[in-house]
Amino acid sequence: MDRWNNLKSHFEQDGSLRDIIVTSDDKNTWSLFFTALNSAEYSHVFTHGGVVRALPDSIDSIWNLQSSEPTLLSIQVGDILINCHFFKSYEIEFDLDPKDIKSKSDFSMLLNFLSWLNKSIKSSMLVTHENSRDEVILSIE
């Protein structure tokens, strides 16, 4: 089965983003993610109020920073820019622009990232249409 051909219509540009949602009832999932990212091949940039800073080692530190200015973690996966948001303790949320998924090769890069993330944090995840948890594109267990 060719997943790309079955799913590529979900990555057509429509003015909205696609979400990657990792749900976990263990706040330690954030620590697993930060540790894995710092040793991964993926380049990343953390900003606080638009200023580049070192990635803090805890979600609590990030939430403290957010009390004064917004934060964002951007991860480069090939030609795909994946942004991580720090909204909830029990959920890691990323978004990406579907325009970055132009080919089977791009889609493979995304799948490799999702596989790495799944192994690193040992949690399942969903790829959905923006703010539409019921519109699941892909599920990784």
N, C-alpha and C positions, 0 to 999 in steps of 0.2 A: 504494500500500500504506500502510495506517495503522499506523505503528510503535507508537503508544501502545496501540491496541486489541490488538495482537499481544503486547505486552510488559507491560501493566499488571498482570497476575496476579503478576508477579515483584516487584511493589512493594506487595503486600498485606502487612499487618503479621503477622509470625509470631514476633516476639520476637528476631529477629536483624537485623543490619545488612546493608548492601550495600557491597561493596568496589569501589574504583576502583584499578586496578593499572597503573602505568606502569613498564615494564621497559626499562632501557637499560644498556649496558655502558660508558657514558661518565659518570663522576662529574660532569662539567660540566653534565649535565642539571639537576642541583639548582640550579646558578647561573642557568641560563636560566629556570628556574621562579621563583626569587626575584626576579630582575630584572623578569620579566613581571608578577608579582603586584604588585610595588610601583608599577607604572604602570597597573594595570588598574582597571576600575570596581568590582571586587569589594572590599567591605570585609573586613578580616581582623584577627584578634587572635592574637598569639603570647603564650603563657604559659610561664613556667618556675617550677615549684613552685607553680602556681596564681596567680602574680603576673604581671600584664600587663607586657610588655617590648617594645622595638622588635625587629622581626624581624632576626636576624643575617643577614649577607650570604653566609655559607658554611655548608655542611653540617658541616664540621669544627668550627666554632664551636658549632653546636647540639649536636653529640655531646659536646663539652667540657662544656657546660651540663648535659647529661643525666647526667654522671657524679655530679652532686650531687642533682639533682631532676628529675622528669619534665618533658618539654616537649610542647606541643601547639600546632598552628596551626589555627585555625578560620576558615573562609571562608564568608561569607554570600552565597548565590546566590539572590536573590529570597527566598522563604520556606524555602529549603533550607539547612541547615547542613551543611557538608562539612568534616570533620576530617582533617588531614594528620598522618601519623605518620612518624617518622624512624628506621626500623628498619635499613635497608640502604643501602649506597652505590649499588648498581646498580638500585634500585627506589624509586619514590615510591608510597606507599600512602595512600589516602584511605578514609574510610568515611562513610556517610550512613545516616540512619534512613529506612526506606521510608515511614514515616508522613508524611514531608515531601513525598512525590510523590503527591499526591491527585488530580491532574487532568492533562489533556493540556497545559495551560499550564505546570504545574510540570515535566512531562516535557520540554517544549520548553526551559525554563530550564536543566535539567540538560544537555540536548544542546548548548545554546549554550556552556555552561561547558566541556564536553568538547571541543568544536570549538576554542574559544579555547586550551585547554590543549594540544591536538594541534598547533596552528599555532605556539604559543609555544615549545614544547620539541622539536618535530619528532620525536616518538616515538609509537608506537602504544600503545593502552591497552585494558584489558578492564574491563567492569563485571560483577561476579560476586556470587554469594551469599557471605555472610561465611565467610571461611576455606575457600572451595570453588572453587579455580581451575578445576576441571572443570565447574562449573555456570555457564557464561558466559551472561550476559543480553544483552550488547551488546559489540561489538568496534569500535574506532575505529582506522583505519589511517592 
